[in-house]
Amino acid sequence: MSSNSSYSVPLVFNAVEIMTPFLLAGIGGLFTELAGMLNIALEGLMLAGAFFSIVFAAATGNLFLGIAMGVLSSMLLALLFGTITLKLRANVFITGLATNLFASGFTVVLAYQLFHTKGVIQFQNIPKLPVLVVPDFLQRIPILGDILFGHNIIVYLTWALVLLSAIVIYRTPFGLRLRGTGINADTIVSLGLSPQKYQLAGILISGFTCGLAGAMLTIRLAAFVPEITSGRGWIALVAIYLGNKTPFGIAVASFVFGLTESFSNYAQGAIKIPSDFILALPYVITVAAMILYAVWRHSRATR
């Protein structure tokens, strides 16, 4: 194997895991987007899932229960966000920002009350995420075997959710009505259905996927770091648009962001570039991608 491939294989392998939280949050945000709501609360929903999953996993010693409680907490926060937005008619942007700020402040306060620190919280004896075991002949496939196999179970669950979301969105009555809500809510009303129910369903789905994304962030580290999401919810929102609001498009966009972050992690020790610039690279790519997307949309509109 050449030296280039020896570097690229682990780079891509790590990118597949790094992209998973982006992809999970993006898939959840897609459901709200198709229902006609811009969900900017993805960051806060992920943060809630990240905190409560690791806390309950540590308290119970049960990985599944920890993840389940993280997902439940994220969905409860999503329900609060959805209720205030849809029932009380609050501005969705203000409510979304408030959700993010609430999750940021609440997790820090709760961490201080429980663990008497506002910094990094290390958890001992946290069960590791199980790795999917595959037959040896699959692992021996050149390059692909090294890239696609050996990941934790949430990575493969995420791929399954991408496929399931595509089926639900394009092949079920629920998906048709969800998209109809976003295109023309009056049509859904004319059928005797409530657009708000589909919008709330989309928000709850985003709570589920964001909770799972947050759980992966903390349980992989066996630690909780304040603001551990580090803008991943916002990047996931960008991935929705770069992916042309399709599950597989979001997967491709998430992989690009994951590969960028994987490269920035590698470059910190291998390339003589200021570390601040390297750490900012994923966000620079995000801004550049949005500019290119806007230019592309404008060029299409003027044809």
N, C-alpha and C positions, 0 to 999 in steps of 0.2 A: 504494500500500500504506500502511495506517495505521501510526502509530508503534508501536502495540501489537503488530501483526503483525511489524513489522521487528525488534522485540526478541524475540518469541516464537519465530520461525523458527530463528535461531542457537541459542537456548536449548534447543530440542527437538533440533536437529541434534547439538549437543554431548552431550545426554543419551543419544542413541542410541549414541554411541561410549563414553561413560562407563559405561553399563549393561552393556557387553559382558563385562568381567571378572566382574561379579556373575553374569551369566547363564551364562557358561561354568562357573564354579565351582558354581553352583546346579544345573545339569543333571548334572554329575558327582556331586555330593552326593545327588541324587535317586536315582541307581542304588543307592547304598549304603543309603539310607534305605528304599527299597522292599525291599531284601534283609534288612531288620531290623537295620541298624547305623546308629547316629548318628555320622556322620563329622565330628568336630570338628578334623580335621587339614587342612581345606581351606586354611587360612591358610598353614601351613607348606609345603604342596605348591605353592601359588602362588608363594611366595617362592623356592623352589628353582628353579622354572621361570623366574622373572624374572631371577635371577642368572646362571644358566648359559646362557640364551639370548643375553643381551647379550654375555657374555664370549666365547662361541664365534663369534658373529656378527662381533665385532670382530677376533678372532684369525684367522678364515678369510676375512673379507670376503664371506661367503656368507650371505645372509639366511635362506634355506631351511634350510641346515645349522645355523645358530644356533638357529632355532626348533625344529628336530628334536631337537637336543641338550638344549634346555630342557625339551621334553616328555619326552624319555627320562629325564632326571634326576628329574623330578617323578614319573614312573611307577616308577622304582627306589626312591624314597623311599616311595611308596605301597605297593610290594611289601614293603619292610621293615616298614612299619606293619601291613600285613595279615598278614604272617608271624608277627610277635610277638603280634598279637591273636588270630589264629585257630589257629595251630599251638602256640604256647606258652601260650595261654589267659590272656594278660595282660588286665587291665581295659581296655576300649576307651576309656574317658574319660581314664585316666592315659596310655595310649599315644598318644592323639591330642594331648594337651597336650604330651607329651614330643616328639612330632614337630614341633610348632610351635616349641617352645623350641630344639630341635636345629637346625632350619632357620634360625632367627633368629641363633643364635650362630655356626653354621658359616659362613654367608655373610659375616658380619662378619669372622671370623678369616681366611677365605680371601681376602677382599678386601684385608685388610691385608697378607697374605703376598704377594699377587700385585701389588698396586698401592701398597702402603705408605701407605694411608690408611684411616681408619675412617669417613670422611664420604662425600660425594657423589663418584661417579666418572664423569667425562665421557668419552665415547668419540667419537673423531673418525672421519669418513668411514664411519659406519654406513649401509648402504643403507636407504632409507626403505621402509616398507610400501607396496606398490603399491595404487593406488586403482583400483577397478573402473570401467572405462570403459563408459558406456551411450550409446545414441543421443541426439542432441540433443533430439528431440521428447519423450523421457521427462524430461530435465532441465528442460524448459520447462513441465511440468505445474505449475500454481499450487500453492504451498506444499508439496505432497507431493514435487515434484521437488527442492526445496531441502532437504527433510528426509531423504528416503530415499536419495538418490544422492550420490556424492562421498565415501563412506566407504572406509576401507582394506579390504583383502581379508578380514581376520580377522572383521570385522563381518558380512559376508555369509556367511562360512563358519559363523559362530555360528548365524545364522538357519537355515542348512541342517542344522546339528547338532540344533537344536531339533525340526525336522520329523522328522529321522531318529530321534531318541530316542523321539518319540511313536510312530513306526511300530514300532520295536524293542520298546518296552515293552508296547504293546497289540495288536500284530499278529503277533508271532513266538513260537515255542515258548520261546525263551530268555527273553523278557520275561514270559511266563506263569509260568515256573518261578522266575524272579527274584522276582516278586511273591508267588508261593506260598511261597518261602523266608521272606519277611518275615511272611506271615500265619500259616503253620503249617509249620515246618520238618519236622515228623514226616511230613507228607504227601509231601514231596519224598524223604525217606528211604525211605518205603514204595514209591516208584517205582524204587528202586535208584539214586538220584542222591545226590550229596553237596551239602548246603546250603552248606558251606564254600567249595566251588568257585564257586558263584554269588555268595557274599559277596565272595570275593577278586576275582572278575571286576568286581563293582561298584566295589571300591576302585581297581582298575587303571584303570577308565574315568574315575573321578574324578581320578586322577593325570594322565591324558591331557588332560582338559579344563582342569584347574588349571594344567598346564604351558603350555598355549596362552594361558590368561588372563594368567599371569605374563609370558610373552613379549611380549604386547601392551603391558603396562605399561611395560616398560623400553625396548623397541625404539622405541616412539612418542616417548619422551623422549631416546633416544640416551644414556641415563645410568642408572646404578644408584644408588638411594638406599636406605640401610639402612631396613628396615621399610617398603619402598615399598608393600606391600600395605595397610597402614594399616587393618586390620580388615575388609578386603573379604571375606575368607573367612568371618568371623562374620556379616556382613550377608547373604552368599549363603546361609548356613544358615537365617537368618530368612526369606529369600525362598522357600525350599522349603516352609515351613509356611504363609506367607501365600499362596503360590500353590497351596495345597491339594494339594501333592505331585503336580502335573501339569506337564508341560513348558511348556504355554502359560500356565498360571497363574504359573509362575516367571518367564516372560518379562514378564508384566504387572507383577509385583512388582519385578523388576529395573529396569524402566523407571521406576517411581515413585522408586526410590532414585537412579537415574541422573539423573532430572529434579531431584531435591532437591539433589544434589551440583552439578549444572550451575548451578542457581539460586544456590547458595552461592558458587560461583566468580564469577558475575556480580555478586552483591550486594556483594562485598568492595570494589568500586570505585564502586558506584552508590548504595548505601544507607548512611546514617550510623548504623550499628549496630556495636557493638564486634566487632572481627574474630574474637575468640575464640568469641563466640556463633555467628557465621556459619559458622566452620569446624566447630563442633560440631553444626550443624544436621542433617547426614545421620544422625548417631548419635542425636540426639534423636528424629528421625522413626522410626528403627529401634526404639527403646525404646517409643515411642508406638504403633507398629504392633503390636508384640508384646503390649502391654497390651490393645489393642482386639481382637486375635485371641483372646487368652485369655478376654476377656469374651464374645465371640461364641461360642466353643466351650462356655463354661459355660452360656450362655443356651440353646443347642441341647440340651445334655445334660439340662437341668432341665425341658424341655417335656414 
